[in-house]
Amino acid sequence: MYEDLGTKTSRLVQEFDRNRLREKRWQRRKITEIVIIGVIGVLFTALMFVVDFDKVRLDFPINATPFIGAWVGFNLGEIIRMNNL
């Protein structure tokens, strides 16, 4: 049930963006997003191999860090999309 709602909503938002930005501009923006996410993924993967985590001491609970990062990233993306409207 929730998957259908999210999928339909996502399709409506993408269709709106396509109509508002025109097809070429929308494709360039999508390709740019994919490239940026790919570069960030490669950088984080390289960082995992380079950083020595045994020497790093964190007082902050490590389990919350991915959730906070995802929350910040999601909110920044939504703010940028709202400003573009």
C-alpha positions as a LaTeX table, in Angstrom:
\begin{tabular}{lrrr}
\hline
Residue & $x$ (\AA) & $y$ (\AA) & $z$ (\AA) \\
\hline
Met1 & 0.00 & 0.00 & 0.00 \\
Tyr2 & 2.67 & 2.51 & 1.01 \\
Glu3 & 4.90 & 1.43 & $-1.87$ \\
Asp4 & 2.18 & 2.28 & $-4.40$ \\
Leu5 & 1.63 & 5.68 & $-2.81$ \\
Gly6 & 5.33 & 6.54 & $-2.84$ \\
Thr7 & 5.79 & 5.32 & $-6.39$ \\
Lys8 & 2.82 & 7.27 & $-7.72$ \\
Thr9 & 3.90 & 10.39 & $-5.88$ \\
Ser10 & 7.43 & 10.04 & $-7.17$ \\
Arg11 & 6.17 & 9.66 & $-10.73$ \\
Leu12 & 3.96 & 12.74 & $-10.36$ \\
Val13 & 6.85 & 14.83 & $-9.04$ \\
Gln14 & 9.16 & 13.66 & $-11.84$ \\
Glu15 & 6.50 & 14.37 & $-14.46$ \\
Phe16 & 5.99 & 17.85 & $-13.02$ \\
Asp17 & 9.75 & 18.49 & $-13.09$ \\
Arg18 & 9.99 & 17.25 & $-16.69$ \\
Asn19 & 7.19 & 19.53 & $-17.83$ \\
Arg20 & 8.53 & 22.55 & $-15.95$ \\
Leu21 & 12.20 & 22.16 & $-16.90$ \\
Arg22 & 11.79 & 20.70 & $-20.40$ \\
Glu23 & 13.18 & 17.29 & $-21.27$ \\
Lys24 & 16.83 & 18.17 & $-22.06$ \\
Arg25 & 17.35 & 20.29 & $-18.97$ \\
Trp26 & 15.64 & 17.67 & $-16.80$ \\
Gln27 & 17.91 & 14.92 & $-18.19$ \\
Arg28 & 21.04 & 17.02 & $-17.59$ \\
Arg29 & 19.97 & 17.65 & $-14.01$ \\
Lys30 & 19.29 & 13.94 & $-13.42$ \\
Ile31 & 22.66 & 12.95 & $-14.89$ \\
Thr32 & 24.35 & 15.56 & $-12.70$ \\
Glu33 & 22.63 & 14.17 & $-9.60$ \\
Ile34 & 23.72 & 10.62 & $-10.49$ \\
Val35 & 27.33 & 11.69 & $-11.07$ \\
Ile36 & 27.48 & 13.63 & $-7.79$ \\
Ile37 & 26.04 & 10.70 & $-5.82$ \\
Gly38 & 28.49 & 8.33 & $-7.53$ \\
Val39 & 31.49 & 10.54 & $-6.74$ \\
Ile40 & 30.42 & 10.87 & $-3.11$ \\
Gly41 & 30.01 & 7.10 & $-2.90$ \\
Val42 & 33.49 & 6.49 & $-4.30$ \\
Leu43 & 35.00 & 9.08 & $-1.94$ \\
Phe44 & 33.35 & 7.56 & 1.12 \\
Thr45 & 34.44 & 4.07 & 0.05 \\
Ala46 & 38.04 & 5.28 & $-0.37$ \\
Leu47 & 37.80 & 7.02 & 3.00 \\
Met48 & 36.80 & 3.74 & 4.64 \\
Phe49 & 40.03 & 2.13 & 3.42 \\
Val50 & 42.27 & 5.08 & 4.31 \\
Val51 & 41.07 & 6.07 & 7.80 \\
Asp52 & 42.32 & 3.98 & 10.71 \\
Phe53 & 39.24 & 3.65 & 12.90 \\
Asp54 & 41.15 & 2.05 & 15.78 \\
Lys55 & 42.84 & 5.36 & 16.56 \\
Val56 & 39.66 & 7.45 & 16.28 \\
Arg57 & 37.78 & 7.95 & 19.53 \\
Leu58 & 34.17 & 9.04 & 19.26 \\
Asp59 & 32.08 & 10.00 & 22.26 \\
Phe60 & 29.06 & 10.44 & 20.01 \\
Pro61 & 27.01 & 7.25 & 19.50 \\
Ile62 & 28.21 & 5.84 & 16.19 \\
Asn63 & 24.84 & 4.20 & 15.51 \\
Ala64 & 23.11 & 7.58 & 15.10 \\
Thr65 & 25.59 & 9.03 & 12.59 \\
Pro66 & 24.16 & 7.41 & 9.41 \\
Phe67 & 20.63 & 8.43 & 10.35 \\
Ile68 & 21.64 & 12.02 & 10.98 \\
Gly69 & 23.59 & 12.13 & 7.70 \\
Ala70 & 20.64 & 10.73 & 5.75 \\
Trp71 & 18.27 & 13.18 & 7.44 \\
Val72 & 20.49 & 16.17 & 6.66 \\
Gly73 & 21.01 & 15.06 & 3.05 \\
Phe74 & 17.31 & 14.46 & 2.47 \\
Asn75 & 16.34 & 17.82 & 3.94 \\
Leu76 & 18.96 & 19.69 & 1.92 \\
Gly77 & 17.71 & 18.02 & $-1.26$ \\
Glu78 & 14.12 & 18.94 & $-0.48$ \\
Ile79 & 15.05 & 22.54 & 0.30 \\
Ile80 & 16.92 & 22.86 & $-3.00$ \\
Arg81 & 13.97 & 21.39 & $-4.92$ \\
Met82 & 11.50 & 23.71 & $-3.17$ \\
Asn83 & 13.65 & 26.74 & $-3.97$ \\
Asn84 & 13.70 & 25.70 & $-7.63$ \\
Leu85 & 9.90 & 25.79 & $-7.76$ \\
\hline
\end{tabular}
